[in-house]
Amino acid sequence: MTSGQVVQLDQLDARLVELLAAEPRIGVLECSRRLGVARGTVQARLDKLVDRGVVTGFGPDVRPAAIGFGVTSFVTLEISQRQGHDPVTAHLADIPEVLEAHTITGSSDVLCRIVARSNADLQRVIDQIVSYEGIRRASTIIALAEQIPYRVLPLVRSAATGRP
């Protein structure tokens, strides 16, 4: 997908995405049966959604707490502007507990979501993060409970109806 290109979703696209989110292992033929449209239509719609970067994967969603990583935290990093973001990003990508990282505006430069097995393990992960010389400061917030898990289906439905 080219940068800045917006994909318009319709009701069929939204229903297809919702079905795939609920049942990632479902086949195209079964999708077409449940949606009441031709198999070729489902395949064409799915190909379009993948090609344009709307659908980015079909893998299982994994809950870190279920595999022993029960502590979630958000860490903001101040980095050395001289080196830029790329070396810091490469360092963070080598740490399995870093689930995502975003460059941000404001007083910090990078926001990370990280997980750990315990608070003591969280200290180990933070120490590993800040061991890189391009990171000047870290500030950590521990999440107490997940109130709304990461989700996109309400957004997909809204985009398909054209309502904000």
Secondary structure, 3 states (H helix, E strand, C coil): CCCCCCCCCCHHHHHHHHHHHHCCCCCHHHHHHHHCCCHHHHHHHHHHHHHCCCCCCCCCCCCHHHHCCCEEEEEEEEECCCCCHHHHHHHHHCCCCEEEEEECCCCCCEEEEEEECCHHHHHHHHHHHHCCCCEEEEEEEEECCCCCCCCCHHHHHHHHHCCC
